[in-house]
Amino acid sequence: MAFFFILAGVVLRLLPHLPNFAPIAAMALFGGVYLNKKYALLIPLIALFLGDIFIGFYSPWIMFSVYGSFALIGLLGLWLKKNKTIPNIIGSALMGSIIFFLVTNFAMWAIPHSLYPHNLQGLMQSYIMGLPFFRNTLLGDFFYVGAMFGLYELVLKITNTWQLQKERDGFHFRKLARKRI
């Protein structure tokens, strides 16, 4: 079921949306919490790459910063797996937005042919110019983290309740033995 949420995240990224109002950071956080550790970082990055195939590739320096920031958010998700509470989920979503903002705007300043001068004033200008995008990043991350984590936990609760009800009422699905011919 977690893979379904990742696939849905790819589809949502391809639909028209406000700049930076996208599910990718939520996918990375969600993947870190609910996917097997082996896939937790890999699947969201593959989803990001598949989206980039359709949307288009961009500067390798910037791509590296984007993918790297989502890998860091995935690592944050691995921490969250062992510390999953509502305040920690909200805090991790906020931290993920901040990581993405700091890393990608630093990369926009640091690239060789930057729009910004390579000094402290240029770096600050890069961060200031990124603030409108940061607002959308925050809104998107909180929305998609709330939707993904909330729906997933709701489905788990419903299926667990349904399973307990079946067991209480005497319904047990048993694996039928197959005859060999």
N, C-alpha and C positions, 0 to 999 in steps of 0.2 A: 504494500500500500504506500510506503514511503516513496517508492520509485514513481508512482502515479503523481505525487505532489511535485516531484522534480520535473516530470514531463509537462505537467500543467504550467510550471514556472517557465519552461522554454517557450511554450505556446503564448503565454501572457507577455513575454518579452518581445515577441514578434508582432503583437497587436499594437496599434497606435497608443501612445501614452505620453504623459508629460516628461520632459527631460529628467533623467535619473529617478523617475518614479517607476521602479522595476523590481521584480521579485528575486533578483540574483543573490543579493546579500542574505535575504531570508532563506533562500535555497541552501546557501552555504552553511548558515547557522542550523537550519533544520537537518541538513545532511549530517552535520557533526553530531547531532543529538540522536537521530533515529536510524541512521544507516550503520551498517557494520563498519568498524574502524577501517577496514581495508578499502572500503568504497567512499567513506565519509568525505574525503577531500577530492577524490578523483571525479566522482559523478557530477557534482556541481560545476567543476571546471570543464568537463566534457559538455555539459549543458550550455555553458557560456560559449564554448567554442562552436557548437552547433548553431547557436543563435548568430554568432559572428559570421558564419558562412553565409547566412541569408541576409543579414543586415549590412555586412561589409567589414573588412579589416581596416585597420588604421595604423598609425605610427607604432613600430615595434617597441619603442621605449614606453609609450603610453599603455600599450597592450600588456607589457610586462608588469607595469604598476597596477593595472586593473586586475589581472589574474593573480598577482601576488597579494593584493589586498583581500581578494576573496578567499585565497588560501589561508590567510591569517584569520579571517572571519570563521572559516571552517575549523581551524584550531581552537578558536574561541568556543565553537559548538561542541568540540570534544570535551572541553572543560565543563561546559554547561550540562553535558550528559550526566555527569556525576553530581552536579549541583543544581538540578532543575527545580526552581521555584518560580513563581510568577514575577517577583522582583528581579531575580537573576535573569529571566528571559527578557524583561523590559530593559534592564541594564545592558545586557549583551547586544540587544538590537541597537541601543544608543551607541555603545562602544563600536559596533560594526560600522555604523554610519560615520563615526568620527575617524576610524581607521581608513575607510575608503576616501573620505574628504582629505585627510592629511597626506596620504600616500599619493593619490592621483594628482592633487594640486602641486605637490612637491615635484612630481615628475613633469608636469606642464612647465614648471619653472626651470627644471634642470636640463631639459632636452637641449641639444646643441643649437637648434634654430628656434629658440623660445620667443614668444611674444614679449617676454619680460626680461629686463636686465638681470644679469647674474650677480646680484648683490642682495643685501638684506631687504632693501626697499622693493626690489623686484619680487622677492619671495613673498613679502607681505601683500603686494599688489595681486599676486597670483591667488593667494588665499581670500582676499577681499572679493575679487572677481568671481570666485567660486561659491560665495555665500548663497546666491539665489538657487544654485543647483543643490547646495547642502540642504536647504529647506525641503526640496522635493525628495532628496535622498532620505531624510528623516521621516517624512510623511509616508513614502513608499515602504521603507523598512518596517515602520511600526504597523502599517496596514497589512503587509504581506506576512510578517512574523505572527501577528495576531490571527490572521486567517489560517495560515498553515498549521501553527501549533494548536490553535483553538479547535479547528475542524478535526485534526488528527486525534487529539485527546477526546473530543466528543465521540468520534467514531469508535475509538477504543472502549470508551465507557459504555456505549450502546451495545457493542458486540459482547463485551464482558457480562453485562447485565442480561442480555439475551441468552448467553451460554449458561449462566447461573440459573436462569428460569427454566431452561430445558433440562438441566441436571436435576433441579428440584422436582419437576413434574415427571421425571422418569424417562425423558427422551435421551437416548444415548445413541449416537451414530457409531456404529461399529464397522470396522473394516471387514468386508465380506471376503471369505477365503475363496480363492479362485481354483477351480479344478484344472489340473494339468491334463492335457489330452495327449 
